[in-house]
Amino acid sequence: MTGKKWNFKIVLAGDGAVGKTSIRERYMGKGFTGDYLKTIGADFASKKVKVEDNDITFQIWDLAGQDSYSAVRSTFYKGAIAALLVFDIQDQQTMTNLRTWLEESIEGSNSGILVYFVIANKIDLPPENRRVSQKMAIEFCQRLMTETGINFYYSETSALTGQNIQETFDFLAYTLLEANNVKVTKKKELAPGIIDIKESMMESVSGEVEVSADEFNKLVKRVEKIEEKIETIQTILKQLVKKFK
């Protein structure tokens, strides 16, 4: 069976200097450069990939992170089907600001984006440099999902070493095909480094229910003991009343 040809427009969004361009260039096979050159407005790259029987062209738009480009930037969201929201694990504010980037992407794409990734970049840095833990980032994504109803995928990457860059884009390709009602078979094999926020929320709720049930059982036993003591006290009081009548 012959597959289809697909053109998927993807936007990389996030504050300046979080590593959006480095992620794009690493995925394009250009390697890493430590020199920071800010993107002017937006930059574009195209890459062809094959997923099972499907030929995909990724149109990757790397959007400038500076506020001064916000008016220009909004036009580049049109037609986008996926957004990679990138933050720097050294700077918690860059994660917090993803809320604004999410709002901008929803408005600019007219709610046309089907798949959202939150990317925690620069995980090659020493642990002492990390200001946003994975737990903090996942909880942030869970709050965003609760507020917006949008599911997110979460990935930790290093544009320097290439860690999880290829895996993230491969997973994205499969997810976009699924979003277009194409049946794929190997997606699960790509998932080890990627967290589905919806699934993580379900696991969290399940854990809370188990803990709550355990605490509830303990509380019931405590109440039963209190009731036994009350019955004992009532018996003693009745005996005292009879004695002094």
DRENDO-1510 file (C-alpha; in Angstrom, 1 decimal, always signed):
<recs>
REC; n; res; u; v; w
REC; 1; MET; +0.0; +0.0; +0.0 .
REC; 2; THR; +1.4; +3.4; -1.0 .
REC; 3; GLY; +1.4; +6.1; +1.7 .
REC; 4; LYS; +0.7; +9.7; +1.5 .
REC; 5; LYS; +2.8; +12.8; +1.2 .
REC; 6; TRP; +2.5; +15.2; +4.1 .
REC; 7; ASN; +3.6; +18.8; +4.7 .
REC; 8; PHE; +3.7; +19.6; +8.4 .
REC; 9; LYS; +4.5; +23.2; +9.6 .
REC; 10; ILE; +6.1; +23.3; +13.0 .
REC; 11; VAL; +7.0; +26.3; +15.0 .
REC; 12; LEU; +9.8; +26.6; +17.6 .
REC; 13; ALA; +8.8; +29.2; +20.2 .
REC; 14; GLY; +10.2; +30.4; +23.5 .
REC; 15; ASP; +12.3; +33.2; +25.0 .
REC; 16; GLY; +15.6; +34.3; +23.3 .
REC; 17; ALA; +18.7; +32.2; +24.0 .
REC; 18; VAL; +16.9; +29.1; +25.2 .
REC; 19; GLY; +18.3; +27.1; +22.3 .
REC; 20; LYS; +15.6; +27.0; +19.7 .
REC; 21; THR; +17.9; +27.6; +16.8 .
REC; 22; SER; +20.5; +25.1; +18.1 .
REC; 23; ILE; +17.8; +22.5; +18.4 .
REC; 24; ARG; +16.7; +23.1; +14.8 .
REC; 25; GLU; +20.3; +23.1; +13.5 .
REC; 26; ARG; +21.1; +19.9; +15.4 .
REC; 27; TYR; +18.1; +18.2; +13.9 .
REC; 28; MET; +19.1; +19.4; +10.4 .
REC; 29; GLY; +22.5; +17.8; +11.0 .
REC; 30; LYS; +24.4; +21.1; +11.2 .
REC; 31; GLY; +25.9; +20.4; +14.6 .
REC; 32; PHE; +26.2; +22.9; +17.5 .
REC; 33; THR; +27.8; +26.3; +17.8 .
REC; 34; GLY; +28.3; +28.0; +21.1 .
REC; 35; ASP; +28.0; +31.5; +19.7 .
REC; 36; TYR; +24.6; +33.0; +20.3 .
REC; 37; LEU; +23.1; +34.9; +17.3 .
REC; 38; LYS; +19.5; +36.1; +17.9 .
REC; 39; THR; +17.0; +35.2; +15.2 .
REC; 40; ILE; +15.6; +38.1; +13.3 .
REC; 41; GLY; +11.8; +37.7; +13.0 .
REC; 42; ALA; +11.9; +34.0; +12.1 .
REC; 43; ASP; +14.2; +31.5; +10.4 .
REC; 44; PHE; +13.1; +28.6; +8.3 .
REC; 45; ALA; +14.3; +25.1; +7.5 .
REC; 46; SER; +12.8; +22.1; +5.7 .
REC; 47; LYS; +13.5; +18.4; +6.2 .
REC; 48; LYS; +12.1; +15.3; +4.5 .
REC; 49; VAL; +11.5; +12.2; +6.6 .
REC; 50; LYS; +9.8; +8.8; +6.0 .
REC; 51; VAL; +7.6; +7.3; +8.5 .
REC; 52; GLU; +6.5; +3.8; +7.5 .
REC; 53; ASP; +4.7; +4.4; +4.2 .
REC; 54; ASN; +4.4; +8.1; +4.6 .
REC; 55; ASP; +6.6; +10.8; +3.2 .
REC; 56; ILE; +6.7; +13.8; +5.5 .
REC; 57; THR; +8.2; +17.3; +4.9 .
REC; 58; PHE; +8.8; +19.2; +8.1 .
REC; 59; GLN; +8.6; +23.0; +7.6 .
REC; 60; ILE; +10.4; +24.2; +10.7 .
REC; 61; TRP; +9.9; +27.8; +11.7 .
REC; 62; ASP; +12.2; +29.1; +14.3 .
REC; 63; LEU; +10.6; +32.2; +15.9 .
REC; 64; ALA; +12.6; +35.1; +17.4 .
REC; 65; GLY; +12.2; +35.2; +21.2 .
REC; 66; GLN; +12.5; +38.9; +21.7 .
REC; 67; ASP; +9.4; +41.0; +22.6 .
REC; 68; SER; +10.3; +43.5; +19.8 .
REC; 69; TYR; +9.4; +40.9; +17.2 .
REC; 70; SER; +6.0; +40.0; +18.6 .
REC; 71; ALA; +4.0; +41.9; +16.0 .
REC; 72; VAL; +5.9; +40.2; +13.1 .
REC; 73; ARG; +6.0; +36.8; +14.8 .
REC; 74; SER; +2.3; +36.3; +15.0 .
REC; 75; THR; +2.0; +35.9; +11.2 .
REC; 76; PHE; +4.3; +32.8; +11.3 .
REC; 77; TYR; +1.9; +30.8; +13.4 .
REC; 78; LYS; -0.6; +30.6; +10.5 .
REC; 79; GLY; -0.9; +27.1; +9.1 .
REC; 80; ALA; +1.2; +25.5; +11.9 .
REC; 81; ILE; +0.1; +22.1; +13.0 .
REC; 82; ALA; +2.6; +21.6; +15.8 .
REC; 83; ALA; +4.5; +23.8; +18.3 .
REC; 84; LEU; +7.6; +23.1; +20.3 .
REC; 85; LEU; +7.7; +25.4; +23.3 .
REC; 86; VAL; +11.3; +25.6; +24.5 .
REC; 87; PHE; +12.7; +26.7; +27.8 .
REC; 88; ASP; +16.2; +26.7; +29.4 .
REC; 89; ILE; +16.5; +24.5; +32.6 .
REC; 90; GLN; +18.9; +27.2; +34.0 .
REC; 91; ASP; +16.2; +29.8; +34.1 .
REC; 92; GLN; +12.8; +29.2; +35.6 .
REC; 93; GLN; +11.4; +32.4; +34.1 .
REC; 94; THR; +11.8; +31.0; +30.6 .
REC; 95; MET; +9.5; +28.1; +31.6 .
REC; 96; THR; +7.0; +30.4; +33.3 .
REC; 97; ASN; +6.9; +32.5; +30.1 .
REC; 98; LEU; +5.8; +29.5; +28.1 .
REC; 99; ARG; +2.3; +30.4; +29.3 .
REC; 100; THR; +2.5; +33.6; +27.2 .
REC; 101; TRP; +4.0; +31.7; +24.2 .
REC; 102; LEU; +1.2; +29.2; +24.4 .
REC; 103; GLU; -1.4; +31.9; +24.3 .
REC; 104; GLU; +0.4; +33.6; +21.4 .
REC; 105; SER; +0.5; +30.3; +19.5 .
REC; 106; ILE; -3.2; +29.6; +20.0 .
REC; 107; GLU; -4.2; +33.1; +18.9 .
REC; 108; GLY; -1.7; +33.2; +16.0 .
REC; 109; SER; -2.7; +29.8; +14.6 .
REC; 110; ASN; -6.4; +30.3; +15.2 .
REC; 111; SER; -6.3; +27.2; +17.5 .
REC; 112; GLY; -5.0; +25.2; +14.5 .
REC; 113; ILE; -2.1; +23.6; +16.3 .
REC; 114; LEU; -2.8; +19.9; +17.0 .
REC; 115; VAL; +0.3; +18.8; +18.9 .
REC; 116; TYR; +2.2; +20.7; +21.6 .
REC; 117; PHE; +5.6; +19.8; +23.0 .
REC; 118; VAL; +7.3; +21.4; +26.0 .
REC; 119; ILE; +11.1; +21.1; +25.6 .
REC; 120; ALA; +13.4; +21.4; +28.5 .
REC; 121; ASN; +16.7; +22.3; +26.8 .
REC; 122; LYS; +20.4; +22.3; +27.9 .
REC; 123; ILE; +20.3; +19.1; +30.0 .
REC; 124; ASP; +24.0; +18.6; +29.3 .
REC; 125; LEU; +24.8; +21.3; +31.9 .
REC; 126; PRO; +26.1; +20.2; +35.4 .
REC; 127; PRO; +23.3; +19.3; +37.8 .
REC; 128; GLU; +24.1; +22.3; +40.1 .
REC; 129; ASN; +23.3; +24.7; +37.2 .
REC; 130; ARG; +19.8; +23.3; +36.9 .
REC; 131; ARG; +17.0; +25.5; +38.3 .
REC; 132; VAL; +14.0; +23.6; +36.9 .
REC; 133; SER; +13.7; +20.0; +37.9 .
REC; 134; GLN; +11.8; +17.5; +35.8 .
REC; 135; LYS; +9.2; +17.3; +38.5 .
REC; 136; MET; +8.7; +21.1; +38.4 .
REC; 137; ALA; +8.4; +21.1; +34.6 .
REC; 138; ILE; +5.9; +18.3; +34.5 .
REC; 139; GLU; +3.8; +19.9; +37.2 .
REC; 140; PHE; +3.9; +23.2; +35.2 .
REC; 141; CYS; +2.7; +21.3; +32.1 .
REC; 142; GLN; -0.1; +19.6; +34.1 .
REC; 143; ARG; -1.3; +23.0; +35.3 .
REC; 144; LEU; -1.3; +24.3; +31.7 .
REC; 145; MET; -3.3; +21.3; +30.6 .
REC; 146; THR; -5.8; +21.8; +33.4 .
REC; 147; GLU; -6.2; +25.5; +32.5 .
REC; 148; THR; -6.4; +25.0; +28.7 .
REC; 149; GLY; -7.6; +21.5; +28.1 .
REC; 150; ILE; -4.6; +21.0; +25.7 .
REC; 151; ASN; -2.5; +17.9; +26.1 .
REC; 152; PHE; +1.3; +18.3; +26.0 .
REC; 153; TYR; +4.3; +16.1; +25.4 .
REC; 154; TYR; +7.4; +16.7; +27.5 .
REC; 155; SER; +11.0; +16.1; +26.4 .
REC; 156; GLU; +14.4; +17.0; +27.8 .
REC; 157; THR; +17.0; +17.8; +25.2 .
REC; 158; SER; +20.6; +18.9; +24.7 .
REC; 159; ALA; +21.3; +20.7; +21.5 .
REC; 160; LEU; +25.0; +20.4; +22.4 .
REC; 161; THR; +25.1; +16.6; +22.6 .
REC; 162; GLY; +22.0; +15.9; +20.5 .
REC; 163; GLN; +20.3; +14.0; +23.3 .
REC; 164; ASN; +16.6; +13.4; +22.6 .
REC; 165; ILE; +16.6; +15.8; +19.6 .
REC; 166; GLN; +16.1; +13.1; +16.9 .
REC; 167; GLU; +13.8; +11.1; +19.2 .
REC; 168; THR; +11.6; +14.2; +19.8 .
REC; 169; PHE; +11.1; +14.9; +16.1 .
REC; 170; ASP; +10.5; +11.2; +15.3 .
REC; 171; PHE; +7.9; +11.0; +18.0 .
REC; 172; LEU; +6.3; +14.2; +16.7 .
REC; 173; ALA; +6.1; +12.8; +13.2 .
REC; 174; TYR; +4.2; +9.7; +14.4 .
REC; 175; THR; +2.0; +11.8; +16.6 .
REC; 176; LEU; +1.1; +14.2; +13.7 .
REC; 177; LEU; +0.2; +11.2; +11.5 .
REC; 178; GLU; -2.1; +9.9; +14.3 .
REC; 179; ALA; -3.7; +13.3; +14.6 .
REC; 180; ASN; -4.5; +13.0; +10.9 .
REC; 181; ASN; -6.1; +9.6; +11.4 .
REC; 182; VAL; -3.2; +7.6; +10.0 .
REC; 183; LYS; -2.6; +4.3; +11.7 .
REC; 184; VAL; +1.1; +3.9; +12.8 .
REC; 185; THR; +2.7; +0.8; +14.5 .
REC; 186; LYS; +6.0; +1.9; +16.0 .
REC; 187; LYS; +5.2; +5.0; +18.0 .
REC; 188; LYS; +5.4; +3.2; +21.4 .
REC; 189; GLU; +9.0; +2.2; +20.6 .
REC; 190; LEU; +10.0; +5.9; +20.4 .
REC; 191; ALA; +8.5; +7.0; +23.7 .
REC; 192; PRO; +11.1; +6.2; +26.5 .
REC; 193; GLY; +12.5; +9.7; +26.7 .
REC; 194; ILE; +9.1; +11.4; +26.2 .
REC; 195; ILE; +6.4; +12.0; +28.7 .
REC; 196; ASP; +2.7; +12.3; +27.8 .
REC; 197; ILE; +1.4; +14.9; +30.3 .
REC; 198; LYS; -2.2; +13.5; +30.1 .
REC; 199; GLU; -0.9; +10.1; +31.1 .
REC; 200; SER; +1.2; +11.5; +33.9 .
REC; 201; MET; -1.8; +13.4; +35.3 .
REC; 202; MET; -3.8; +10.1; +35.3 .
REC; 203; GLU; -1.0; +8.4; +37.2 .
REC; 204; SER; -0.8; +11.2; +39.7 .
REC; 205; VAL; -4.6; +11.1; +40.3 .
REC; 206; SER; -4.4; +7.3; +40.7 .
REC; 207; GLY; -1.6; +7.7; +43.2 .
REC; 208; GLU; -3.6; +10.3; +45.1 .
REC; 209; VAL; -6.6; +8.0; +45.3 .
REC; 210; GLU; -4.5; +5.2; +46.7 .
REC; 211; VAL; -3.0; +7.4; +49.3 .
REC; 212; SER; -6.4; +8.9; +50.2 .
REC; 213; ALA; -8.0; +5.4; +50.5 .
REC; 214; ASP; -5.2; +4.4; +52.8 .
REC; 215; GLU; -5.6; +7.5; +54.9 .
REC; 216; PHE; -9.3; +7.0; +54.9 .
REC; 217; ASN; -9.0; +3.5; +56.3 .
REC; 218; LYS; -6.7; +4.7; +59.0 .
REC; 219; LEU; -9.2; +7.4; +59.9 .
REC; 220; VAL; -12.0; +4.9; +60.0 .
REC; 221; LYS; -10.1; +2.8; +62.5 .
REC; 222; ARG; -9.3; +5.8; +64.6 .
REC; 223; VAL; -13.0; +6.7; +64.6 .
REC; 224; GLU; -14.0; +3.2; +65.6 .
REC; 225; LYS; -11.6; +3.3; +68.5 .
REC; 226; ILE; -13.0; +6.7; +69.6 .
REC; 227; GLU; -16.5; +5.2; +69.3 .
REC; 228; GLU; -15.5; +2.3; +71.6 .
REC; 229; LYS; -14.2; +4.7; +74.1 .
REC; 230; ILE; -17.4; +6.8; +74.0 .
REC; 231; GLU; -19.4; +3.6; +74.5 .
REC; 232; THR; -17.3; +2.8; +77.5 .
REC; 233; ILE; -17.7; +6.3; +79.0 .
REC; 234; GLN; -21.5; +6.1; +78.4 .
REC; 235; THR; -21.6; +2.8; +80.3 .
REC; 236; ILE; -19.7; +4.2; +83.2 .
REC; 237; LEU; -21.9; +7.3; +83.3 .
REC; 238; LYS; -25.1; +5.1; +83.3 .
REC; 239; GLN; -23.6; +3.1; +86.2 .
REC; 240; LEU; -22.8; +6.3; +88.1 .
REC; 241; VAL; -26.3; +7.6; +87.5 .
REC; 242; LYS; -27.9; +4.4; +88.9 .
REC; 243; LYS; -25.5; +4.6; +91.9 .
REC; 244; PHE; -26.5; +8.1; +92.9 .
REC; 245; LYS; -30.3; +7.8; +92.3 .
</recs>
